[in-house]
Amino acid sequence: MLQRLATCADLTSLDSMNRDCKLADGALSTRVNGMKSYIQFGVVICLISFSISAFAGSVETFNYSTAVGGVNDTTVQGTFNYNLSTNTYTLASLSFTGNSIFNGVSGKDLQPQSGNTFVLNETVDGYTVSYTIVLNPLTGAYTANGSISFNGTTGTIGFTRAPEGGAQLAYLAASGLALFAGIVLAGKQRRRPAEN
């Protein structure tokens, strides 16, 4: 038995003709199977930790400021909250400042809206506001478009925020790396020779 085990230990490849003697004597099978279990367990732990980090701080606040088109020296500040775990807008607000009839006009919409698009069409005290936000929650990119009208004067809102780096991009990169590692490990298991 010892001589047979020593002969098996000299072989370098599990794919060799004497592979059966290695596995039959348990010289390498326990070590290889144990290593696979640790690797698979590590991959599962990594995926769980990445998933948990995705839900940390699930409500994000987005802010922007831009000039109002069609009127002179007027700016709009926009804010909206988006709940990433429920894909819901929980707040949208607009505030106008400057030298036009829209100076001092502001308002908030606290009515939740689900999905990636927020739509508001409202008339209050003669001011008509039409406002739409389209958000890509994976990248943080969004467009905010709309208009405000009063007594025949109309101002337009147009703002686009391009995707930025930061935590969301880091999360996507880490998730992609974990998925790639899973694909590689699955591929190695498929290429393994069939056991007799």
Secondary structure, 3 states (H helix, E strand, C coil): CHHHHHHHHHCCCCCCCCHHHHHHCCCCHHHHHHHHHHHHHHHHHHHHHHHHHHHCCCEEEEEEEEECECCCCEEEEEEEEEECCCCEEEEEEEEEEECCCCCCCEEEECCCEECCEEEEEEEECCEEEEEEEEEECCCCEEEEEEEEEECCEEEEEEEEECCCCCHHHHHHHHHHHHHHHHHHHHHHHHHCCCCC
